[in-house]
Amino acid sequence: MLVFISDLHFVDETAGKHNIPASAFENFLANIKVHADKAKAKELKIIFLGDIFDILRTEEWFKEEEVDRPWGNNTAKMQESARAILNEIEEKNRDTFKLFEPAAIGKRFGNIEAETVYIPGNHDRLCWLIDGPKGKVIELLGLKDSNPENFKLHFSNTDYGVYALHGHCFDKFNYEGGPNHTDKDYKLVPIGDPITTELIAKLPYKLMKNAEASGNLNPTERENLKRNFQEIENVRPFSATLKWLLYQVEANRGLKEIIEDTVDEVVKEFQELTFVKKWRDRHDRWYNPFDTADKIQGVLYFFEKFKVFSTGRLLDITDKITALFGENELAKGAANLFSKLDSRVQYIVMGHTHDPLKKALALNREGGRILEHVYLNTGTWRKRYHECRDGSDFIGWKDMTYVMLYTPEEKPNRHGLPVFESWSGSLKREE
């Protein structure tokens, strides 16, 4: 029996208190035990499918010079900071990590041979690149150091008919490599790294400094403003963050000028980053008017006009920018990937999008044998904000999704093929 979860985004809480409580993982493991017992499973692997640790969503990087940040020159200082951030993540989630200690897993699952496996994503890319964090990840997730499946960029097992990866290799903003998806490709820094830190995390960081300097807020107002703007990280897709920002301005009209000045300040600093300048030069192609660089430029254009245009005009711009971002590239990537895989693979499992999904891609009946191609996405356990259909605002709730795969022996069926289950729960509660 295999269980896949992803996008837990454990953080150090400097950029927002977004960690998932240990009680959620206690319930998760209890449910997995029920399913494993019912299937009479002899083995159990819990696969952490990337973005488990968030080394980017932190204010700690603002203490460092650009050269010592993850998009700098891979300095010893950068590696030291990454280790310190991971140590703080451990401190903030200690009760959760205790649940995955080998002794705790062994006690819970008894005679079932149970273990954990870790596949890196883009927000925890440094956990894969740097030796120090690797050792800490092994400790925190209870990994077997001898298991070669750990820290690979994909997981595959034909007994379960599965090929799994985080999925950011199909996202041009979070993958800088080529179509072969080699280790070297994954090591390249994508534009999504500085976007996460230098735009998304820095905006509330700078805003609070500027708001506090103005002296216009009492402690309660200050805390509410900070919490609301830190939630921007939980808005998906990225293009929707533009509208989210507009709604926050409307909800804080008394701070409109401070917010606009802060946006202007953060965007100018982002555009002056050496990495961003070089990335734009590499990607802005004159023969393609809608390349990746143009999409980023569209977002920056929105920010540049934030102080000038009316809300109505800005909403029109966001609609045009959203249209540029197009469809979910992961589903398309999964469909193309099947042709390169072992013919026994039926399921491609990914995370990354924060959008739990089950999508039928193809069905082949040749030779009297059924072969299904299905794309499964594990979503996220973090809170997600969804834009209202009438465009009035966003509403948020928490989802908890995991995907399970069984061999024909664990779940007998008339076709004698591996089968899947996808379980999702949602929680709407204002903390």
C-alpha positions, 0 to 999 in steps of 0.5 A: 500500500502506498500513500501520497501527500504533498505541499504541507509547506512547514514554515518557520512562521516568520512570514505567517503562522501557517503550519498544520497542527499535529492533530491533523497528522494524528488523524491522518495516520489513524485513518491510514492504519484503518485502510491498511488493516482493511487491505491486509497490507504487508507493506506501507510507504508514506511518500512525501511528494515535495514542498514539505518544507518551505525554505523560501516563505520566510523573512530570514532571507531579508537579513542577507545580501542578495548574493547570499540568498538562494538566487545568489551565488550559492555561498556558504552563508546561504547554506548556513541560513538554509540550515538555520531556517530548517532548524526553526521549522523543526522547532515550530513543528516538533510534535508533528515530526515526532509522529513520523519517528521510526519507533512511532511509525513501527508501534502504530502499524505493528506487523505492517512493514511501514516506512516514509519516503521523501521526494523534493519539490521546488520550495524545499529544493535546498533540502535536496541540494545541500548536505546539511539539510538532507541529514535533518530531513532524514531525521524529521521525516523518519527516513531510512538513510539506506533507501535509495528512493529518498531524495530522488526527483521521482518515485516509481513502482510498477507493482502499483502501476505508479510514477510520481513526482512533485510536478514543478518541472511542468511549470515554467515559473518554477522550473528552469531546466530542459525537457530531459528533467535531469538532476542538473536541470532541477538544480537551476534556480527558477524565477518562482524562487525570488517571486515567492520570497522577494514579492509574496513574502516581502510585501507584508514584511515591508507593509508592516514596517511602513504601517508601524512607522506611520503610527496610524494603527493600534495593536489589534489593527496592526495584527489584523493587517499583518495576518490578512496580507500574509495570507496572500501565500495561500491564494492560488493560482499565482495570477489570482494574487493580483485581485486578492491585493486589490480586495485588501486595498478596498478593505483597508481604505485608510491605508491605501496610500501606504499599501500603494507605496509599499507595493511600488517599493517592493516591485522596484527592489524586485526588478533591481535584483541581479538574478531577475535582470539576467533571467529576463534577458534570457527569457524575453524572446522578441519572436514570442509575444507571450513568453514566460518573461512577458507573463512576469512583465504583465504582473509587474506592469499591474504593480507599477500601475497600482498607484495610477489606475482606478480599481476598475481599470486594474481589475480589467488588467488582472483579467487579461493577465490571468488569461495569459497564464492559461491552462493547468500545464501539469495535466498536459505534462502527465499525458505526454509523460505516459509515452515515456514510461513503462507500459505497466504505469497507470497512474501519474501522481503529482502535487505542486498546484495545491489543487486536488484533482483526478483526471482520466487521460486515456483508456487502451483495450488492446490485446484484451487487456485494459490499461488506464491512464489517470492523472492524480493530484494530491493538492495541499493541506494548507488553507486555500482562498477561492475567488467568488464567482461574482468577483466580490472577494475570496473565501478560504477553507482548508483541504486535506487530501491524500492518494492511496494505491493498492496492488491487486492482492491488497484490493482484488478486482476483476482486471487484476490491476492496481487501483487507487483511492483519493480521499479529501476532507474540507474544513471551514473554520475561522481561527 
